[in-house]
Amino acid sequence: MTQDTLDAFGRLSDILDTLRKQCPWDRVQTMDSLRYLTIEETYELSEAILNLSPAEQSDSPTAEQRNSDLKKELGDIFMHLLFYSKIAEDEQRFSTADVLNAVCDKLIDRHPFIYKPESYKGESWEQIKMHEGRKSVLEGVPTSLPPLVKAVRMQEKASGIGVEATLSSEKEEIAIDSITSDHEPTEESFGNLLFNLVHWAHEHGINADTALARANLRFQDKVKEFEKKQ
């Protein structure tokens, strides 16, 4: 880390300390009052990332604007994270240093093949995380995630322990094969397919979000049954 980065982090920390003392709004903020604002900022960061275009010249006006937008949204997230740490310090919960050291310790523990190669036994990423005391590979997936994001994360985690990420019956698998056989496996074609499936569901009186949320619950049960047998 460069000295410029350390100086900038210190500058942000000092500014937040000042605002917590002198700004009426910042002074009264709590973790609860910031929570929904952080969710909004996270979606704004997600949007800025989606707007990036790798194909653009990095020095084009459009690329410069998109990079500027991304930089702004990253800064907002940095500020929010440090703000939470400042509040925790004020409430004597823990320090900012505790937060940073905790994530450093976690990264070291989760990469034994780099930091502790003598004790590494070839475990997968999800198996390594189970050493932290988790009872299920799905414990790290927040229940409040949007259904589509949750489906992706659950399938990623389940595949790490050998669970087949499918709920389809034989009839449904045939239907899926017939739909996907005419599509190239690209992000654009899949996006169009997914969008059209949502439209198809709407025409048949099915809420796609609710349907996927309930499918997630069925997949959770499938993973739990698999883990019980291990």
C-alpha positions as CSV (number, residue, x, y, z in Angstrom):
1,M,0.0,0.0,0.0
2,T,1.4,3.4,-1.0
3,Q,1.8,6.3,1.4
4,D,-0.7,8.2,-0.7
5,T,-3.3,5.5,0.0
6,L,-2.5,5.5,3.8
7,D,-2.7,9.3,3.8
8,A,-6.1,9.3,2.0
9,F,-7.5,6.7,4.5
10,G,-6.3,8.8,7.4
11,R,-7.9,11.9,5.8
12,L,-11.2,10.1,5.5
13,S,-11.0,8.9,9.1
14,D,-10.2,12.4,10.3
15,I,-13.1,13.9,8.3
16,L,-15.6,11.4,9.7
17,D,-14.3,12.2,13.3
18,T,-14.9,15.9,12.7
19,L,-18.4,15.3,11.2
20,R,-19.3,13.0,14.1
21,K,-18.5,15.9,16.5
22,Q,-19.7,18.9,14.5
23,C,-22.4,17.9,12.0
24,P,-25.9,17.6,13.4
25,W,-26.8,14.9,10.9
26,D,-23.7,12.8,11.2
27,R,-23.7,13.1,15.0
28,V,-27.0,11.3,15.5
29,Q,-26.5,8.5,12.9
30,T,-26.7,4.9,14.2
31,M,-26.1,1.6,12.5
32,D,-29.9,1.2,12.0
33,S,-30.3,4.6,10.5
34,L,-27.4,4.0,8.0
35,R,-28.5,0.5,7.0
36,Y,-31.0,1.4,4.3
37,L,-28.7,4.1,3.0
38,T,-25.9,1.5,2.6
39,I,-28.2,-0.8,0.8
40,E,-29.0,2.0,-1.7
41,E,-25.3,2.8,-2.1
42,T,-24.6,-0.9,-2.8
43,Y,-27.1,-1.0,-5.6
44,E,-25.6,2.3,-7.0
45,L,-22.2,0.6,-7.0
46,S,-23.6,-2.4,-8.7
47,E,-25.1,-0.2,-11.4
48,A,-21.8,1.6,-11.9
49,I,-20.1,-1.7,-12.4
50,L,-22.7,-2.9,-14.9
51,N,-22.2,0.4,-16.9
52,L,-18.5,-0.3,-17.4
53,S,-17.6,-1.3,-20.9
54,P,-14.3,-3.2,-21.3
55,A,-14.5,-2.6,-25.1
56,E,-14.2,1.2,-24.8
57,Q,-10.9,3.0,-25.0
58,S,-9.9,3.9,-21.5
59,D,-9.3,7.5,-22.4
60,S,-12.6,8.1,-24.2
61,P,-15.0,10.7,-22.7
62,T,-17.6,8.0,-22.0
63,A,-15.1,5.7,-20.3
64,E,-13.8,8.5,-18.2
65,Q,-17.3,9.4,-17.0
66,R,-18.0,5.8,-16.1
67,N,-14.7,5.4,-14.3
68,S,-15.5,8.6,-12.4
69,D,-19.0,7.2,-11.5
70,L,-17.4,4.0,-10.3
71,K,-14.8,5.9,-8.2
72,K,-17.6,7.9,-6.6
73,E,-19.6,4.9,-5.7
74,L,-16.6,3.1,-4.3
75,G,-15.8,6.1,-2.2
76,D,-19.4,6.1,-0.8
77,I,-19.0,2.5,0.2
78,F,-15.7,3.1,1.8
79,M,-17.2,6.0,3.8
80,H,-20.1,3.9,5.0
81,L,-17.9,1.1,6.2
82,L,-15.7,3.4,8.1
83,F,-18.7,5.2,9.4
84,Y,-20.0,2.0,10.9
85,S,-16.6,1.3,12.5
86,K,-16.6,4.8,14.0
87,I,-20.1,4.2,15.5
88,A,-18.9,0.9,16.9
89,E,-15.9,2.7,18.5
90,D,-18.2,5.3,20.0
91,E,-20.4,2.5,21.4
92,Q,-17.3,0.7,22.7
93,R,-18.1,-2.4,20.7
94,F,-14.7,-2.7,18.9
95,S,-12.2,-0.6,17.0
96,T,-11.6,0.0,13.3
97,A,-8.3,-1.8,13.8
98,D,-10.3,-4.8,15.2
99,V,-12.5,-4.8,12.0
100,L,-9.5,-4.7,9.7
101,N,-7.5,-7.4,11.7
102,A,-10.6,-9.6,11.8
103,V,-10.9,-9.7,8.0
104,C,-7.1,-10.1,7.6
105,D,-7.2,-13.2,10.0
106,K,-10.2,-14.6,8.0
107,L,-8.4,-14.2,4.7
108,I,-5.3,-16.0,6.1
109,D,-7.4,-18.8,7.6
110,R,-9.3,-19.3,4.3
111,H,-6.1,-19.5,2.2
112,P,-4.1,-22.2,4.0
113,F,-2.5,-23.3,0.7
114,I,-0.8,-19.9,0.7
115,Y,-0.2,-19.1,4.4
116,K,-0.2,-22.6,6.0
117,P,0.7,-25.0,3.2
118,E,2.0,-27.6,5.7
119,S,-1.5,-28.1,7.1
120,Y,-3.4,-27.8,3.9
121,K,-5.2,-31.1,3.0
122,G,-6.7,-30.1,-0.4
123,E,-10.1,-28.9,1.0
124,S,-12.4,-26.9,-1.2
125,W,-13.2,-23.2,-0.5
126,E,-16.5,-24.2,1.1
127,Q,-15.0,-27.0,3.1
128,I,-12.4,-24.6,4.5
129,K,-15.2,-22.3,5.7
130,M,-16.9,-25.1,7.4
131,H,-13.9,-25.3,9.8
132,E,-15.2,-22.0,11.2
133,G,-18.0,-23.8,13.0
134,R,-20.7,-23.5,10.4
135,K,-23.3,-26.3,10.4
136,S,-24.3,-25.8,6.8
137,V,-22.6,-24.6,3.7
138,L,-25.6,-22.3,3.2
139,E,-25.2,-20.4,6.5
140,G,-23.2,-17.7,4.7
141,V,-26.1,-16.8,2.4
142,P,-28.2,-14.0,3.8
143,T,-31.9,-14.9,4.0
144,S,-32.7,-11.3,2.8
145,L,-30.9,-11.6,-0.5
146,P,-33.1,-11.0,-3.6
147,P,-34.2,-14.4,-4.9
148,L,-32.1,-14.4,-8.1
149,V,-28.9,-13.4,-6.3
150,K,-29.7,-16.0,-3.6
151,A,-30.2,-18.7,-6.2
152,V,-26.8,-18.0,-7.7
153,R,-25.0,-17.9,-4.4
154,M,-26.7,-21.1,-3.1
155,Q,-25.8,-23.0,-6.3
156,E,-22.2,-21.8,-6.1
157,K,-21.8,-22.9,-2.5
158,A,-23.6,-26.2,-3.0
159,S,-21.4,-27.1,-6.0
160,G,-18.4,-26.7,-3.6
161,I,-19.5,-29.7,-1.6
162,G,-20.8,-31.8,-4.6
163,V,-24.5,-31.1,-4.6
164,E,-26.0,-31.0,-8.0
165,A,-27.6,-27.6,-8.5
166,T,-30.9,-28.7,-10.0
167,L,-34.5,-29.1,-9.0
168,S,-35.9,-30.1,-12.4
169,S,-38.1,-33.1,-13.0
170,E,-37.4,-35.2,-16.1
171,K,-40.2,-33.3,-17.9
172,E,-38.8,-29.9,-17.0
173,E,-35.3,-31.0,-18.0
174,I,-36.6,-31.8,-21.5
175,A,-38.3,-28.4,-21.7
176,I,-35.1,-26.7,-20.6
177,D,-33.0,-28.6,-23.2
178,S,-35.5,-27.7,-26.0
179,I,-35.3,-24.0,-25.0
180,T,-31.5,-23.7,-24.6
181,S,-30.5,-25.9,-27.5
182,D,-31.1,-23.0,-30.0
183,H,-29.1,-20.4,-27.9
184,E,-25.4,-19.8,-27.8
185,P,-24.2,-19.8,-24.2
186,T,-23.5,-16.1,-23.9
187,E,-24.5,-13.6,-21.2
188,E,-26.7,-11.7,-23.7
189,S,-28.6,-14.8,-24.9
190,F,-29.1,-16.0,-21.4
191,G,-30.3,-12.6,-20.3
192,N,-32.8,-12.5,-23.1
193,L,-34.0,-16.0,-22.2
194,L,-34.4,-15.2,-18.6
195,F,-36.3,-12.0,-19.4
196,N,-38.6,-13.9,-21.7
197,L,-39.2,-16.6,-19.0
198,V,-40.3,-13.8,-16.6
199,H,-42.6,-12.5,-19.2
200,W,-44.0,-16.1,-19.8
201,A,-44.6,-16.5,-16.1
202,H,-46.4,-13.1,-16.0
203,E,-48.7,-14.2,-18.8
204,H,-49.6,-17.4,-16.9
205,G,-50.3,-15.6,-13.6
206,I,-47.0,-16.6,-11.9
207,N,-44.9,-14.1,-10.0
208,A,-41.3,-15.0,-11.1
209,D,-39.7,-13.5,-8.0
210,T,-42.0,-15.5,-5.7
211,A,-41.6,-18.7,-7.7
212,L,-37.8,-18.4,-7.5
213,A,-37.9,-17.6,-3.8
214,R,-39.9,-20.8,-3.2
215,A,-37.6,-22.8,-5.4
216,N,-34.7,-21.5,-3.3
217,L,-36.4,-23.0,-0.2
218,R,-36.8,-26.3,-1.9
219,F,-33.1,-26.3,-2.9
220,Q,-32.1,-25.4,0.7
221,D,-34.0,-28.5,1.9
222,K,-32.1,-30.6,-0.8
223,V,-28.7,-29.3,0.5
224,K,-29.6,-30.0,4.1
225,E,-30.6,-33.5,3.3
226,F,-27.3,-34.0,1.4
227,E,-25.3,-32.6,4.4
228,K,-27.2,-34.9,6.9
229,K,-25.9,-38.0,4.9
230,Q,-22.2,-36.9,5.0
